[in-house]
Amino acid sequence: MIGQSKVSHAAEFARRLNSKIEVVVHDGFINKESIEKTIKDYDIIADCTDNIHTRYLISDYCRTNNKLLVAASVLKWEGQIFVLNHDGPCYRCLLPEIKEYTQNCDEAGIISPCCGIIGSLQAAEIIKLIIGQSKSQLIVVDALNSEFNVSKPTRKTTCQFCQTKTIP
């Protein structure tokens, strides 16, 4: 909906699907000051943010506070889902260096069906975490070529964050 935040629109959509569910809306930016208040009460975090710095912050918070994380992103024809389990790698193990510039959706665009694919896979991974059937993994979907790549990344012994839980 034009003029409506993504969060409000998603909440309305969820309520239309099931009027008996409780939807808690956190509509605002996540930063070092707000992250504790925003996600402290949840065991599993679904990260759909479109900002690389926020992704690192959420991963760091989840690792430090023993939260499960399923992060998803989409750009052009590609999507990624990263499942952060208690015993697996953190986001910094996968991508040790934060790129100062990355293309965003406004610049590169996204193919709408990719969002549906990635969103469905993210939801499936969350359900698997709830029933104890998920492992840390990285799923990369190339919708243009209809290819899926699933890898099982491990913690990097050189990851400062995993060793100290201190942001480098």
C-alpha positions in Angstrom: 0.0 0.0 0.0 1.3 3.4 -1.0 1.9 5.6 2.0 1.7 2.7 4.5 4.7 1.2 6.2 5.7 -2.4 5.3 5.3 -3.4 8.9 1.7 -2.0 9.2 0.8 -3.6 5.9 2.2 -7.0 6.9 0.4 -6.9 10.2 -2.9 -6.1 8.5 -2.3 -8.9 6.0 -1.5 -11.4 8.8 -4.7 -10.4 10.7 -6.8 -10.9 7.6 -5.4 -14.4 7.2 -6.1 -15.3 10.8 -8.1 -13.0 13.0 -7.3 -15.0 16.1 -3.6 -14.3 16.1 -1.9 -11.6 18.1 0.3 -9.4 16.0 2.9 -7.3 17.8 4.1 -4.4 15.6 7.6 -2.9 16.0 7.6 -0.1 13.4 10.9 1.8 13.6 14.5 1.5 12.9 16.7 -1.1 14.7 19.9 0.4 16.1 22.1 -0.2 19.1 19.7 1.8 21.3 16.5 0.1 20.2 17.5 -3.6 19.5 17.1 -4.8 23.1 13.6 -3.4 23.5 12.6 -4.6 20.1 13.6 -8.3 20.2 14.5 -9.3 23.8 11.1 -11.1 24.3 11.4 -13.4 21.3 13.2 -16.8 21.0 13.4 -16.8 17.2 14.2 -13.7 15.1 13.2 -13.4 11.5 15.4 -10.8 9.9 14.1 -9.3 6.7 16.0 -6.0 6.9 17.5 -4.4 3.8 20.4 -2.8 5.5 23.7 -4.7 5.9 24.7 -2.9 9.1 21.4 -3.8 10.7 21.9 -7.5 9.7 25.2 -7.6 11.5 23.7 -5.9 14.6 20.9 -8.4 14.7 23.2 -11.3 14.3 25.5 -10.0 17.0 22.6 -9.5 19.4 21.2 -12.9 18.7 24.5 -14.6 19.2 25.2 -12.7 22.5 21.7 -13.3 23.8 21.3 -16.9 22.7 18.5 -16.2 20.2 17.9 -18.2 17.0 18.0 -16.2 13.8 16.7 -16.8 10.3 17.9 -13.9 8.1 16.6 -13.5 4.6 17.4 -11.1 1.8 16.5 -10.7 -1.9 18.2 -8.7 -4.7 17.3 -9.0 -8.3 16.9 -12.7 -9.1 18.7 -14.0 -6.1 17.8 -14.7 -2.5 19.6 -15.9 0.6 18.5 -17.5 3.8 20.9 -17.8 6.7 19.9 -20.0 9.7 21.9 -19.1 12.8 21.6 -21.9 15.3 23.1 -21.8 18.8 26.1 -24.0 17.7 26.7 -22.6 14.3 28.5 -19.6 12.8 27.5 -16.0 13.2 26.9 -13.5 10.3 30.5 -12.3 10.8 31.8 -15.9 10.2 30.1 -15.8 6.8 31.0 -12.2 5.9 33.8 -11.0 8.1 34.1 -7.6 6.3 31.2 -5.2 6.2 31.1 -3.8 2.7 30.7 0.0 2.9 28.6 -0.1 -0.2 26.2 -2.7 -1.4 23.4 -2.4 -3.9 20.0 -2.1 -2.5 16.6 -2.9 -3.8 15.9 0.6 -5.0 19.0 0.6 -7.2 19.0 -3.0 -8.4 15.4 -4.0 -8.0 13.9 -7.3 -7.0 11.9 -9.9 -8.9 8.7 -10.2 -6.9 8.4 -14.0 -7.1 11.8 -14.2 -5.5 10.4 -12.6 -2.4 7.7 -15.3 -2.3 10.2 -18.1 -2.6 12.6 -16.7 0.0 9.8 -15.8 2.4 8.3 -19.3 2.1 11.7 -20.9 2.7 12.4 -18.5 5.7 9.0 -19.5 7.2 9.8 -23.2 6.7 13.2 -22.8 8.4 11.5 -21.0 11.4 9.0 -23.9 11.7 12.0 -26.4 11.6 13.7 -24.4 14.4 10.5 -24.6 16.5 10.3 -28.4 16.1 14.0 -28.9 16.5 14.7 -30.0 13.0 16.9 -27.1 11.6 20.6 -26.7 11.5 22.8 -23.7 10.7 22.9 -23.3 7.0 23.1 -20.9 4.1 20.5 -21.3 1.3 21.1 -19.4 -1.9 18.4 -19.3 -4.5 19.1 -18.2 -8.1 15.6 -17.9 -9.5 16.8 -16.9 -13.0 18.5 -20.2 -13.5 16.2 -22.2 -11.1 19.2 -23.2 -8.9 19.4 -23.8 -5.2 22.6 -24.1 -3.3 22.6 -25.2 0.4 25.8 -25.1 2.4 26.6 -25.8 6.0 29.0 -23.0 7.0 30.9 -23.5 10.3 32.2 -21.1 12.8 35.5 -19.5 11.8 38.2 -19.9 14.4 39.4 -16.5 13.4 36.0 -14.8 14.1 36.7 -12.3 16.8 33.0 -12.0 17.6 32.4 -15.7 18.1 35.5 -15.8 20.3 34.8 -12.8 22.5 31.2 -11.7 21.8 32.7 -8.3 21.3 31.9 -6.4 18.1 35.2 -5.9 16.3 
